[in-house]
Amino acid sequence: MSTTHATGAARETTEGTVYTVTGGDWDEVVESVHRADDERIVVNMGPQHPSTHGVLRLILEIDGETVTECRCGIGYLHTGIEKNLEYRTWTQGSTFVTRMDYLTSFFNEAGYCMAVEKLLGVTDEVPDRATVIRVMLMELNRIASHLVAIATGGMELGATTVMVYGFRDREMVLDLFELITGLRMNHAFIRPGGLAQDLPPGAVDAVRETIKSLRKNFPEYDKLATNNPAFKARMQGIAHLDLAGCMSLGATGPILRATGLPHDLRKTDPYCGYETYDFDVPTADTADAYGRFLIRLEEMRQSLRIVEQCVDRLEPGPVMVGDKKIAWPAQLALGPDGLGNSLDHIKNIMGTSMEALIHHFKLVTEGFRVPPGQAYVALESPKGELGVHAVSDGGTRPFRVHFREPSFVNLQAIAAMTEGGQVADVIVSIASIDPVLGGVDR
């Protein structure tokens, strides 16, 4: 039998309701129990999509308008991506992981491919051009992801203009992705060893133009939201989570940096040459929803700085490792069917030798073998630390791939952010975490 304070939480037994209390006047105890029990109800928020950033179910226990308990119900997307990876070749895995957090496709692909490259021992052999393009695509993807966070977060607060502007600017980034990869989402463009293909003609100029347009548009968010009294009143002091809370729950990304800690893996544990780029890590000291909004806004500006440096660094060269036992043809043009069956491609593999054709057939159908072992790679996604643990048993398929997905980990914080607050502030709390359930239910 547990001991409670004088408000007296009940415990049902076969003999009826039993209360255990310590201290207080008995009449006050009885009165508080009756009062609390009459008003406390349990409600479901979700799992519909609008205003919950995905198919998320929240079980709320409320006392009037106050949230006394909040629990997450997840698993509605049940994609099983991690399990599916065990039945596909290492290269095919890229087409699966890109669909996890579908707003941060390039980060999923890059983390997975870096883990495979670590197992293969070819990390240093990935061409510089491929690495620079990876960084450029990831930072553009960071901007697109943050724009969705700001746009949908604004919509949920009733600031519909912020939503319109956010999706307008994201459209420019998606147009770039479509030009470079052929797709707006789910690209599978980053492959073990490099990239699926090189940048198409005109891509660099298009990136430069987009940087100019975005830089011109970003101040509009400050005018609309940053100093808007109604917007600030709705977010300041809401969804509070301090540094100790972040550390105990493993929360990373803007949630952690909003407590004042400048933890960013691009600086603390650099990868893809991030130590050679000039950029700052924005922080805030508010530990609330407003601070996370400001951080995302500033991170987009920093990402533009990095993308600009990437464009200046691009040198001609290959975009796939030289080892033909690993490398899929990445230097060949797409044909009119859009599947890579161009005349150049066919002449190359069929005109070289019968052995070349056989090798290419085996590489595509069977895949390359990866030495036994395990590797862990972590990178800074827009939501926080994205970790990839890949295990190989020496075969052509992964033995196990597990992701430390930031949305999944950060959702643990929802109870700490919402309990004791108002029902209306639950939506603000979720928006400030910015979870994507494709990553949570992978």
ZIPE-V62459 format. One record per helix or strand of 2 or more residues. SS is the DSSP state (A for helix, B for strand). FROM is the first residue (numbers start at 0). LEN is the number of residues. If there is no record, write none. Layout:
ss=SS from=FROM len=LEN
ss=SS from=FROM len=LEN
This chain:
ss=B from=9 len=4
ss=B from=15 len=4
ss=A from=25 len=14
ss=B from=39 len=6
ss=B from=56 len=7
ss=B from=65 len=8
ss=A from=80 len=7
ss=A from=92 len=5
ss=A from=104 len=16
ss=A from=122 len=3
ss=A from=127 len=29
ss=A from=159 len=22
ss=B from=189 len=2
ss=B from=193 len=2
ss=A from=202 len=24
ss=A from=228 len=7
ss=A from=242 len=7
ss=A from=253 len=4
ss=A from=264 len=4
ss=A from=273 len=3
ss=A from=288 len=25
ss=A from=342 len=10
ss=A from=353 len=12
ss=B from=372 len=9
ss=B from=383 len=9
ss=B from=399 len=5
ss=A from=405 len=13
ss=A from=423 len=10
ss=A from=436 len=4
